[in-house]
Amino acid sequence: MLYDVTELNRWRSGNHLGQHKSGEELSYQIEQRAPHNLSLLGRGYLVGILVTQKTLAGTVLSKNISYELKEGAVYDKRINKPICIILE
């Protein structure tokens, strides 16, 4: 899912505590490394869901060994959750 967090104090400068830049895919960092959970994203605005065509999914998969194609989506293997839905 894509969130607009520009109104959250810790994201106003376009980065979060000097560790993460806006626009990055942060599912793993939030679920496994952050001292908070995903519920804090609810303070931002849900603006979309990442979707790609099957032909383009290969590019995503080839650039990150932590991702795999499974059940019509690109999954992050580290957290076993989808990060992108694939359109057939």
Phi, psi and omega in degrees: 000152180249128181242142171264112183246018184298337180272353179279133185309317185280002177239000187303326182277000181092001172218163184245107177056030179070009184249327186229134178265146176298147182095350179278156174275113189241018183305309182298313182300320180290316184285327188250336188241338184284147177285358178236176180246185183298340183300334179294336177295338177297345176284339175271194180245127173289119184246351179174175176235131182289125181226143176220164174278152182303322181295332180272342181298328179302325178295316178298315183293323183287341183264353182213114182289350179278354182253149176215155177272125183202133173052042177072024180210164170265121181255146169272112184296335182291331181238359179052047179224149179287142175245349183203133177268141181254129175273135178279000000 
